[in-house]
Amino acid sequence: MSRRNNVRGPTSALTEFLRASGITPTTIARRAQTRQNAQAQAQAQPAAGPSNQGQEEEDVQMEDAQATTQPDGYGSDDLDEPEEPAPKKRKQSKAAQAKQKEKEKAKAKKKAKKDDDDDDYDNGDSDADPYSALSKMWKGDLLKPPVGSFEDCARCEKQFTVTKYTMAANPPPGWLCHICAKSSGADPFKKPAAPRKRKAAGDKRTLVSYEERRFPSLASVCIQVISNHIDDVEALGDIGTMNMDEIAKALSNNRSLNAENAMLFYNVENERLTLYDVTNLTPTAFCTMAMLNPNLTSLRLDFCGRMDDTVAATWAESLPNLKRIELLGPFLVRVAGWQTLFRAHPNLEGFLITQSPRFDADCMRVLAESCPNLKELRLKEVGKMSDDFLECIKLFGGKLTYLDLSYPGTGGALTERGLIDMLKAVGGTLDHLDLSGNADVTDALLFQGIKPYALNLSTLVLADTPDLTDAGVAEFFGNWKGTPLSSLDMSRNDELADAALTALLKHSGADLTSLNINGWKSVSEDALKLIPKRALALKKLDVGWCRCVDDWFVKSVLEQCDELEELKVWGCGRLTEHCARKRGVDVLGVERGV
């Protein structure tokens, strides 16, 4: 692409002088072209006749004389036109006059064309680069002298030897010695930068426990300030329970809680302590926690994978008032550690653990014998679960209000007969029941276990129980005399459809605040329309992977369920870019761009 601008670089004093004298590359090229044309015409002209032979010979002699006086190339001392002697006027024949007229016309056309080109150049319209056009005339000055020759420095005028490191003067012409080149800010001996090597890709399996951000958020800045000045945090005064809980959640987001900044949450007067991510706490830190919070009655720790038997033994001695404990991921606690903890807390009312592979039937037996007043029990994802656990749970009959035996894992199995017998013993006082992930659960559990014995439930969770049928669930809710449910989760049961949804809405629709029918792929559009009509008090609704969910359904739910806070629509392919939104309601699962 041609460069069309008037930007020009620095020029030498000689170039400026010639330009002021009217000598430009255009005029010089025009003169050279004229001479070349004359020579070409002389060589191509046919043999002259008798009438003009003398004239032609004289013209050739004159042109040869001019050619011998003009050297090849263009020197700065020979740029002016040579003085030409006045031509002798001789009478020409008609043929010679005709040829002369043709030559003049051709020259006039060429001159007019060159003038146009020259005007275009002056106006910046030439295809040539105006920055370097003038320098082409003096390209001899830009050629670097041979290595080993002598040159005078353009700045200090001292003679020096030319090397491969010699640099041109700026502005030209001339060359600089090494000393002057360095003083001008350039390093003639500087080596070119080596190409950057591509870093080898690290091990993709490497995991990091934090996410480094270039621009930290305000919350992370505050957390960092508190962490750096943990010893002076008392100067903030009374932070308050709500603020402390928000700080704990913020710390869990980037997994930055450690043994140092955990001191912020410790107080001898604490009765409740909740930390949402204690991955970085060591067993020593867990022991310190118990010693600095001796009056705790309720303790919740998530991701406590480093907790072991020494921690359980320390808690047994340092937390005498503990009544409720909730742990996520206590992998390392063995049977002896659990039994020590249970025997030291006979007044324990809540024991809720998730993912504890070493918890077995002996632990369950000691728990039932040592803590007879237990009201809340969660044994979620316990791999050694069996019907022996259920026999021990029966001992809590008349007191147990919360029971979660979900997802026993591949190593554990609860039979439907054992679950029915257990519900017969403890079902009368249950308020929360979660039996998700038990592959042996069928419609018989509904009719023989929940229907006759669990009449006071407010929360029922039966997710991932694929043997439940649509007709069986519909008949259960149609004949069940239990109190209306406030929370129901029967997700990922693909056999359930219209009959089950209609029956459960008829039974508990007015009191439902949370409903999860994720994966009910066969439920129809007409059945879905009953949700915003009968479940007006809903706060959370999950209809993911229900094929008939569309924009109109979402719009009706948002308009009629005034207390709705969260709506999940994952996998609903009929939603479009016109899907409704509502301030204050989180609509989750709408595909990007829709």
C-alpha positions as CSV (number, residue, x, y, z in Angstrom):
1,M,0.0,0.0,0.0
2,S,1.3,3.4,-0.9
3,R,2.0,6.0,1.8
4,R,0.2,9.2,1.1
5,N,1.5,11.8,3.6
6,N,3.9,14.8,3.7
7,V,6.0,13.5,6.6
8,R,9.7,13.8,5.7
9,G,12.8,12.8,7.6
10,P,16.0,14.8,8.3
11,T,18.1,15.8,5.2
12,S,21.7,16.8,4.8
13,A,22.9,20.4,4.2
14,L,23.7,19.6,0.6
15,T,20.2,18.3,-0.1
16,E,18.7,21.5,1.4
17,F,21.1,23.6,-0.8
18,L,20.2,21.8,-4.0
19,R,16.5,22.0,-3.2
20,A,16.8,25.8,-2.7
21,S,18.6,26.1,-6.1
22,G,15.7,24.4,-7.9
23,I,17.6,21.1,-8.4
24,T,15.4,18.2,-7.5
25,P,15.4,14.5,-8.5
26,T,12.6,15.3,-10.9
27,T,14.5,17.8,-12.9
28,I,17.6,15.7,-13.1
29,A,15.7,12.6,-14.2
30,R,14.0,14.8,-16.9
31,R,17.3,15.8,-18.3
32,A,18.7,12.3,-18.3
33,Q,15.6,11.1,-20.0
34,T,15.9,13.7,-22.7
35,R,19.5,12.7,-23.5
36,Q,18.6,9.0,-23.6
37,N,15.7,9.7,-26.0
38,A,18.0,11.6,-28.3
39,Q,20.6,8.8,-28.3
40,A,17.9,6.2,-28.9
41,Q,16.4,8.2,-31.8
42,A,19.9,8.7,-33.4
43,Q,20.5,5.0,-33.3
44,A,17.1,4.0,-34.6
45,Q,16.9,6.7,-37.4
46,P,17.1,5.2,-40.9
47,A,20.0,6.1,-43.3
48,A,19.7,9.6,-44.5
49,G,19.4,10.5,-48.1
50,P,21.5,12.9,-50.1
51,S,19.5,15.9,-49.1
52,N,20.0,15.5,-45.3
53,Q,23.0,13.3,-44.9
54,G,25.3,16.1,-43.9
55,Q,22.8,17.4,-41.3
56,E,22.3,14.0,-39.7
57,E,26.0,13.5,-39.4
58,E,26.5,16.9,-37.8
59,D,23.7,16.2,-35.3
60,V,25.2,12.8,-34.3
61,Q,28.6,14.4,-33.8
62,M,27.1,17.1,-31.6
63,E,25.2,14.5,-29.4
64,D,28.4,12.4,-29.2
65,A,30.3,15.4,-28.0
66,Q,27.7,16.2,-25.3
67,A,27.7,12.5,-24.2
68,T,31.5,12.5,-23.7
69,T,31.4,15.7,-21.7
70,Q,28.7,14.4,-19.3
71,P,30.0,11.7,-16.9
72,D,28.0,8.8,-15.8
73,G,26.0,9.2,-12.6
74,Y,25.3,12.5,-10.9
75,G,27.9,14.3,-8.9
76,S,27.2,17.3,-6.7
77,D,29.6,19.5,-8.9
78,D,28.0,18.5,-12.2
79,L,24.3,18.9,-11.6
80,D,23.8,22.1,-13.6
81,E,23.1,21.9,-17.2
82,P,26.1,22.4,-19.5
83,E,26.2,25.4,-21.6
84,E,25.1,24.5,-25.1
85,P,26.4,26.4,-28.1
86,A,23.7,28.1,-30.2
87,P,22.7,25.8,-33.0
88,K,23.3,26.8,-36.5
89,K,20.2,27.6,-38.5
90,R,20.0,25.5,-41.6
91,K,17.3,25.1,-44.0
92,Q,15.5,21.7,-43.4
93,S,13.6,19.6,-45.9
94,K,9.9,19.1,-45.5
95,A,10.5,15.5,-44.3
96,A,12.9,16.6,-41.7
97,Q,10.5,19.3,-40.5
98,A,7.7,16.8,-40.2
99,K,9.9,14.5,-38.1
100,Q,10.9,17.5,-35.9
101,K,7.3,18.4,-35.3
102,E,6.5,14.8,-34.3
103,K,9.5,14.9,-31.9
104,E,8.3,18.1,-30.3
105,K,4.8,16.8,-29.8
106,A,6.1,13.6,-28.2
107,K,8.4,15.7,-25.9
108,A,5.5,18.0,-25.0
109,K,3.4,15.0,-24.0
110,K,6.2,13.5,-21.9
111,K,6.8,16.9,-20.2
112,A,3.2,17.4,-19.4
113,K,3.0,13.9,-17.9
114,K,6.2,14.4,-15.8
115,D,4.8,17.8,-14.6
116,D,1.7,16.1,-13.4
117,D,3.7,13.4,-11.6
118,D,5.8,16.2,-10.0
119,D,2.7,18.0,-8.8
120,D,1.3,14.8,-7.4
121,Y,4.6,14.3,-5.5
122,D,4.4,17.8,-4.1
123,N,0.8,17.2,-3.0
124,G,1.6,13.9,-1.3
125,D,-0.3,11.9,-3.9
126,S,2.6,9.9,-5.4
127,D,2.9,6.2,-4.9
128,A,6.5,6.8,-3.9
129,D,7.4,7.2,-0.2
130,P,8.0,11.0,0.3
131,Y,10.0,10.2,3.4
132,S,12.7,8.5,1.5
133,A,12.2,10.0,-2.0
134,L,14.9,12.7,-1.7
135,S,17.3,10.3,0.0
136,K,17.4,8.0,-3.0
137,M,19.3,10.7,-5.0
138,W,22.1,10.5,-2.4
139,K,22.0,6.8,-1.7
140,G,25.7,6.7,-2.2
141,D,26.0,8.5,1.2
142,L,24.0,5.8,2.9
143,L,26.2,3.0,1.9
144,K,28.3,1.9,4.9
145,P,32.1,2.2,4.1
146,P,34.0,-1.1,4.1
147,V,35.2,-2.4,7.4
148,G,38.8,-1.4,8.1
149,S,38.6,1.9,6.2
150,F,39.1,5.3,7.9
151,E,36.4,7.8,8.3
152,D,36.0,11.1,10.1
153,C,33.4,11.2,12.9
154,A,30.5,13.5,11.9
155,R,30.4,14.9,15.5
156,C,33.9,15.1,17.0
157,E,35.7,15.1,13.5
158,K,38.3,12.6,14.7
159,Q,39.4,9.9,12.4
160,F,38.4,6.3,13.4
161,T,38.5,2.9,11.9
162,V,35.2,1.5,10.5
163,T,34.0,-1.7,12.1
164,K,30.8,-3.7,11.9
165,Y,29.5,-1.8,15.0
166,T,29.9,1.6,13.3
167,M,26.6,3.6,13.4
168,A,25.4,6.3,11.1
169,A,25.0,9.8,12.3
170,N,21.6,11.2,13.1
171,P,20.9,13.5,11.3
172,P,23.0,12.3,8.3
173,P,25.3,12.4,6.5
174,G,28.4,10.8,8.0
175,W,29.2,8.2,10.6
176,L,30.0,8.2,14.3
177,C,32.9,6.9,16.2
178,H,32.1,4.5,19.1
179,I,32.5,7.2,21.8
180,C,30.1,9.6,20.1
181,A,27.6,6.8,19.4
182,K,27.5,5.9,23.1
183,S,27.2,9.5,24.1
184,S,24.1,9.8,21.8
185,G,22.3,7.2,23.9
186,A,22.8,4.2,21.5
187,D,25.0,1.2,22.4
188,P,26.7,0.0,19.3
189,F,27.9,-3.2,21.1
190,K,24.5,-4.1,22.5
191,K,23.5,-7.6,21.5
192,P,20.1,-8.2,20.1
193,A,17.6,-9.5,22.5
194,A,17.3,-13.3,22.6
195,P,13.9,-14.6,21.5
196,R,11.6,-15.4,24.5
197,K,11.3,-19.0,25.2
198,R,7.9,-20.4,25.7
199,K,7.4,-21.7,29.2
200,A,6.9,-25.3,29.5
201,A,3.3,-26.2,30.5
202,G,3.1,-27.2,34.1
203,D,1.5,-30.3,35.5
204,K,-2.2,-30.0,34.8
205,R,-2.9,-32.1,37.8
206,T,-1.4,-29.5,40.1
207,L,-4.1,-27.9,42.3
208,V,-3.9,-24.6,44.0
209,S,-5.9,-23.6,47.0
210,Y,-6.4,-20.0,46.0
211,E,-7.1,-17.8,43.0
212,E,-4.7,-14.9,42.4
213,R,-6.4,-11.8,41.2
214,R,-4.8,-8.8,39.6
215,F,-7.3,-6.4,40.9
216,P,-8.5,-7.6,44.3
217,S,-12.1,-6.9,45.4
218,L,-12.9,-4.7,48.4
219,A,-13.9,-7.7,50.5
220,S,-10.5,-9.4,49.8
221,V,-8.7,-6.2,50.7
222,C,-10.5,-5.9,54.0
223,I,-9.8,-9.6,54.7
224,Q,-6.1,-9.1,53.9
225,V,-5.9,-6.0,56.2
226,I,-7.6,-8.0,59.0
227,S,-5.2,-10.9,58.5
228,N,-2.1,-8.7,58.6
229,H,-3.3,-6.9,61.7
230,I,-4.9,-9.8,63.5
231,D,-3.3,-8.8,66.8
232,D,-4.9,-5.4,66.7
233,V,-8.3,-6.5,65.6
234,E,-9.8,-5.7,69.0
235,A,-9.4,-2.0,68.1
236,L,-12.4,-2.4,65.7
237,G,-14.7,-2.9,68.7
238,D,-17.7,-5.1,68.6
239,I,-18.0,-6.4,65.1
240,G,-21.3,-8.3,65.7
241,T,-22.4,-11.8,65.0
242,M,-23.8,-11.1,61.6
243,N,-20.7,-9.3,60.4
244,M,-18.5,-12.1,61.8
245,D,-20.5,-14.7,59.8
246,E,-20.2,-12.6,56.6
247,I,-16.4,-12.4,57.1
248,A,-16.3,-16.2,57.6
249,K,-18.1,-16.7,54.3
250,A,-15.8,-14.3,52.5
251,L,-12.8,-16.1,53.8
252,S,-14.2,-19.4,52.6
253,N,-14.6,-18.0,49.0
254,N,-10.8,-17.8,48.5
255,R,-9.9,-20.4,51.1
256,S,-7.7,-18.0,53.0
257,L,-8.6,-19.0,56.6
258,N,-5.5,-20.1,58.5
259,A,-4.3,-20.6,62.0
260,E,-3.4,-16.9,62.3
261,N,-6.5,-15.2,61.1
262,A,-8.8,-17.8,62.6
263,M,-8.1,-16.1,66.0
264,L,-10.5,-13.4,64.9
265,F,-13.4,-15.8,65.4
266,Y,-12.3,-17.1,68.8
267,N,-13.7,-15.8,72.1
268,V,-14.0,-17.4,75.5
269,E,-17.6,-16.3,75.6
270,N,-18.5,-17.9,72.2
271,E,-21.3,-20.5,72.4
272,R,-21.6,-21.0,68.6
273,L,-18.9,-21.2,66.0
274,T,-19.3,-21.7,62.3
275,L,-16.3,-21.8,59.9
276,Y,-17.2,-22.7,56.2
277,D,-13.7,-23.8,55.1
278,V,-11.0,-25.0,57.4
279,T,-8.9,-26.8,54.9
280,N,-5.7,-25.0,55.9
281,L,-6.1,-25.7,59.6
282,T,-3.8,-28.4,61.1
283,P,-4.6,-30.7,64.0
284,T,-2.7,-28.3,66.3
285,A,-5.0,-25.5,65.1
286,F,-8.1,-27.5,65.8
287,C,-6.9,-28.2,69.3
288,T,-6.1,-24.5,69.8
289,M,-9.7,-23.7,68.7
290,A,-11.1,-25.9,71.4
291,M,-8.9,-24.4,74.1
292,L,-9.8,-20.8,73.2
293,N,-13.5,-21.4,72.9
294,P,-14.2,-23.6,76.0
295,N,-17.9,-22.6,76.3
296,L,-19.0,-23.8,72.8
297,T,-22.4,-25.5,72.6
298,S,-22.6,-25.6,68.8
299,L,-19.7,-26.2,66.4
300,R,-19.9,-26.4,62.6
301,L,-16.7,-27.0,60.5
302,D,-16.7,-27.6,56.7
303,F,-13.9,-29.3,54.9
304,C,-12.2,-30.4,58.1
305,G,-10.1,-33.1,56.3
306,R,-7.1,-32.7,58.7
307,M,-9.0,-33.5,61.8
308,D,-7.8,-36.7,63.5
309,D,-8.0,-38.7,66.7
310,T,-5.9,-36.2,68.7
311,V,-8.4,-33.5,67.8
312,A,-11.3,-35.6,69.0
313,A,-9.5,-36.4,72.2
314,T,-8.8,-32.7,72.8
315,W,-12.4,-31.7,72.1
316,A,-13.5,-34.4,74.6
317,E,-11.6,-32.6,77.3
318,S,-11.8,-28.9,76.3
319,L,-15.4,-28.6,75.1
320,P,-17.5,-30.0,78.0
321,N,-20.7,-28.0,77.0
322,L,-20.8,-29.2,73.4
323,K,-24.3,-30.2,72.4
324,R,-24.3,-30.0,68.6
325,I,-21.5,-30.8,66.2
326,E,-21.6,-30.6,62.4
327,L,-18.6,-31.7,60.3
328,L,-18.0,-32.0,56.6
329,G,-15.2,-34.4,55.6
330,P,-13.6,-35.7,58.9
331,F,-11.8,-38.5,56.9
332,L,-9.0,-39.2,59.4
333,V,-11.0,-39.7,62.6
334,R,-11.0,-43.4,63.5
335,V,-13.3,-45.5,65.6
336,A,-11.5,-44.8,68.9
337,G,-11.6,-41.1,68.3
338,W,-15.3,-41.0,67.7
339,Q,-16.0,-43.2,70.7
340,T,-13.9,-41.0,73.0
341,L,-15.8,-37.9,71.8
342,F,-19.3,-39.6,72.3
343,R,-18.5,-40.8,75.9
344,A,-17.3,-37.4,76.9
345,H,-20.6,-35.7,75.8
346,P,-23.6,-37.6,77.1
347,N,-25.7,-34.5,76.6
348,L,-25.1,-34.4,72.8
349,E,-28.3,-33.5,71.0
350,G,-27.0,-33.1,67.4
351,F,-24.5,-35.2,65.5
352,L,-24.3,-34.4,61.8
353,I,-21.4,-35.7,59.7
354,T,-20.8,-36.0,56.0
355,Q,-18.2,-38.2,54.3
356,S,-16.6,-40.2,57.1
357,P,-15.4,-43.5,55.7
358,R,-14.2,-44.9,59.1
359,F,-17.4,-44.4,60.9
360,D,-18.9,-47.9,61.5
361,A,-21.5,-49.8,63.4
362,D,-19.5,-49.8,66.6
363,C,-19.3,-46.0,66.5
364,M,-23.1,-45.9,66.0
365,R,-23.6,-48.3,69.0
366,V,-21.5,-46.1,71.3
367,L,-23.3,-43.0,70.1
368,A,-26.7,-44.6,70.8
369,E,-25.6,-45.8,74.3
370,S,-23.7,-42.6,75.3
371,C,-26.0,-39.9,73.9
372,P,-29.6,-41.0,74.5
373,N,-31.0,-37.5,74.1
374,L,-29.9,-37.2,70.4
375,K,-32.4,-35.1,68.3
376,E,-30.5,-34.6,65.1
377,L,-28.6,-37.3,63.3
378,R,-26.9,-37.1,59.9
379,L,-24.9,-39.9,58.5
380,K,-24.5,-38.8,54.9
381,E,-22.2,-40.6,52.5
382,V,-21.0,-43.0,55.1
383,G,-19.5,-45.9,53.3
384,K,-20.0,-48.6,56.0
385,M,-23.7,-47.9,56.4
386,S,-25.8,-51.1,56.9
387,D,-29.0,-52.3,58.7
388,D,-26.9,-52.6,61.9
389,F,-27.0,-48.8,62.0
390,L,-30.8,-48.8,61.8
391,E,-31.1,-51.1,64.9
392,C,-29.1,-48.5,66.9
393,I,-31.1,-45.6,65.5
394,K,-34.3,-47.2,66.9
395,L,-33.1,-46.4,70.4
396,F,-33.7,-42.7,69.7
397,G,-37.4,-43.3,69.3
398,G,-39.6,-40.5,70.6
399,K,-36.8,-37.9,70.5
400,L,-35.3,-37.8,67.0
401,T,-36.6,-34.9,64.9
402,Y,-34.0,-34.8,62.1
403,L,-32.7,-37.9,60.2
404,D,-30.5,-38.0,57.2
405,L,-29.3,-41.3,55.9
406,S,-28.7,-40.3,52.3
407,Y,-26.2,-41.8,49.8
408,P,-24.8,-44.7,51.8
409,G,-22.3,-45.3,49.0
410,T,-21.3,-48.5,47.1
411,G,-20.0,-50.1,50.3
412,G,-23.1,-49.6,52.3
413,A,-26.7,-50.7,51.7
414,L,-29.9,-50.1,53.6
415,T,-32.7,-52.5,52.9
416,E,-36.3,-51.2,52.4
417,R,-37.5,-53.6,55.2
418,G,-35.0,-52.2,57.6
419,L,-36.0,-48.6,56.8
420,I,-39.7,-49.4,57.3
421,D,-38.9,-51.0,60.7
422,M,-36.8,-48.0,61.7
423,L,-39.6,-45.5,60.7
424,K,-42.0,-47.4,62.8
425,A,-39.8,-46.7,65.9
426,V,-38.7,-43.1,65.2
427,G,-41.1,-41.7,62.5
428,G,-43.6,-40.2,64.9
429,T,-41.4,-37.3,66.0
430,L,-39.5,-36.8,62.7
431,D,-39.7,-33.3,61.1
432,H,-37.0,-33.8,58.5
433,L,-36.4,-37.1,56.6
434,D,-33.8,-37.6,53.9
435,L,-33.4,-41.0,52.3
436,S,-31.9,-40.0,49.0
437,G,-29.7,-42.3,47.0
438,N,-31.0,-45.5,48.6
439,A,-31.4,-47.8,45.6
440,D,-33.7,-50.2,47.5
441,V,-36.4,-47.6,48.1
442,T,-39.7,-48.3,46.2
443,D,-43.3,-47.3,46.6
444,A,-43.6,-49.7,49.5
445,L,-41.6,-47.4,51.7
446,L,-44.1,-44.6,51.1
447,F,-47.1,-46.8,51.9
448,Q,-45.7,-49.0,54.7
449,G,-43.2,-46.6,56.3
450,I,-43.9,-42.9,55.8
451,K,-47.7,-43.0,55.3
452,P,-48.6,-44.7,58.6
453,Y,-45.7,-43.6,60.9
454,A,-44.3,-40.2,59.7
455,L,-47.3,-37.9,59.9
456,N,-45.5,-34.8,61.2
457,L,-42.9,-34.3,58.4
458,S,-42.3,-30.8,57.1
459,T,-39.3,-31.7,54.9
460,L,-39.1,-34.9,52.7
461,V,-36.2,-35.6,50.5
462,L,-36.3,-38.7,48.2
463,A,-33.9,-37.8,45.4
464,D,-32.2,-40.4,43.2
465,T,-34.7,-43.2,44.1
466,P,-35.4,-44.4,40.5
467,D,-37.8,-47.2,41.6
468,L,-40.5,-44.8,42.6
469,T,-43.4,-44.7,40.1
470,D,-45.7,-41.9,39.0
471,A,-48.8,-43.8,40.0
472,G,-47.4,-44.8,43.4
473,V,-46.4,-41.3,44.4
474,A,-49.7,-39.9,43.2
475,E,-51.6,-42.4,45.3
476,F,-49.4,-41.7,48.3
477,F,-50.0,-38.0,48.3
478,G,-53.7,-38.5,47.5
479,N,-54.3,-40.6,50.6
480,W,-51.7,-39.4,53.1
481,K,-53.0,-37.8,56.2
482,G,-49.8,-36.2,57.2
483,T,-49.3,-32.4,57.7
484,P,-48.6,-30.4,54.5
485,L,-44.9,-30.3,53.5
486,S,-43.0,-27.0,53.4
487,S,-40.1,-28.5,51.5
488,L,-40.1,-31.4,49.0
489,D,-37.2,-32.7,46.9
490,M,-37.9,-35.7,44.6
491,S,-35.4,-34.7,41.9
492,R,-33.8,-37.1,39.4
493,N,-36.7,-39.5,39.4
494,D,-37.4,-39.7,35.7
495,E,-40.5,-41.9,36.1
496,L,-42.5,-39.2,37.9
497,A,-44.7,-37.0,35.8
498,D,-48.2,-35.4,35.8
499,A,-50.0,-37.5,38.3
500,A,-47.4,-37.2,41.0
501,L,-47.0,-33.4,40.5
502,T,-50.8,-32.9,40.6
503,A,-51.2,-34.9,43.7
504,L,-48.4,-33.4,45.7
505,L,-49.5,-29.8,44.8
506,K,-53.0,-30.7,45.9
507,H,-51.7,-32.0,49.2
508,S,-49.0,-29.5,50.1
509,G,-49.1,-26.8,47.4
510,A,-50.3,-24.0,49.7
511,D,-47.5,-24.6,52.3
512,L,-44.6,-25.3,49.9
513,T,-41.7,-22.9,50.2
514,S,-39.2,-25.2,48.4
515,L,-39.9,-27.6,45.5
516,N,-37.4,-29.6,43.5
517,I,-38.7,-31.7,40.5
518,N,-35.4,-31.6,38.6
519,G,-35.3,-34.3,36.0
520,W,-39.0,-34.9,35.6
521,K,-38.6,-35.0,31.9
522,S,-42.1,-36.3,31.0
523,V,-44.2,-33.7,33.0
524,S,-46.5,-31.9,30.7
525,E,-47.1,-28.2,30.2
526,D,-50.6,-28.3,31.7
527,A,-49.2,-29.9,34.9
528,L,-46.5,-27.3,35.2
529,K,-49.1,-24.5,35.0
530,L,-50.5,-25.8,38.3
531,I,-47.3,-24.7,40.2
532,P,-47.8,-21.0,40.0
533,K,-51.6,-21.5,40.7
534,R,-51.3,-23.7,43.8
535,A,-47.8,-23.0,45.3
536,L,-47.9,-19.2,45.7
537,A,-45.6,-19.3,48.8
538,L,-42.7,-20.7,46.9
539,K,-39.2,-19.2,47.6
540,K,-37.1,-21.8,45.8
541,L,-38.2,-23.8,42.7
542,D,-36.1,-26.2,40.6
543,V,-37.6,-27.3,37.3
544,G,-34.4,-28.2,35.5
545,W,-34.5,-30.7,32.7
546,C,-38.3,-30.5,32.5
547,R,-38.8,-30.5,28.7
548,C,-42.0,-28.4,28.7
549,V,-40.6,-25.4,30.6
550,D,-40.8,-22.4,28.4
551,D,-40.9,-18.6,28.5
552,W,-44.6,-18.5,29.4
553,F,-44.1,-20.8,32.4
554,V,-41.2,-18.7,33.7
555,K,-43.2,-15.5,33.3
556,S,-46.2,-16.9,35.1
557,V,-44.1,-18.1,38.0
558,L,-42.4,-14.8,38.4
559,E,-45.7,-12.9,38.3
560,Q,-47.7,-15.1,40.6
561,C,-45.1,-16.3,43.2
562,D,-44.4,-13.0,45.0
563,E,-42.0,-14.5,47.5
564,L,-39.9,-16.4,45.0
565,E,-36.1,-15.9,45.5
566,E,-34.5,-18.5,43.3
567,L,-35.6,-20.3,40.1
568,K,-33.5,-23.0,38.5
569,V,-34.1,-23.9,34.9
570,W,-31.0,-25.9,33.9
571,G,-31.4,-27.9,30.7
572,C,-34.7,-26.3,29.7
573,G,-34.2,-26.1,25.9
574,R,-37.4,-24.2,25.1
575,L,-36.3,-21.0,26.8
576,T,-35.4,-18.2,24.4
577,E,-33.9,-14.7,24.6
578,H,-37.3,-13.4,25.7
579,C,-37.2,-15.3,29.0
580,A,-38.6,-13.1,31.7
581,R,-36.6,-11.6,34.5
582,K,-37.5,-10.1,37.8
583,R,-35.6,-7.9,40.2
584,G,-34.7,-9.8,43.4
585,V,-35.1,-13.3,41.8
586,D,-32.2,-15.3,40.7
587,V,-33.0,-17.2,37.5
588,L,-30.3,-19.8,37.2
589,G,-29.6,-22.0,34.2
590,V,-30.5,-19.8,31.3
591,E,-27.9,-20.5,28.6
592,R,-25.4,-17.9,27.7
593,G,-26.7,-15.5,25.1
594,V,-30.3,-16.4,25.7
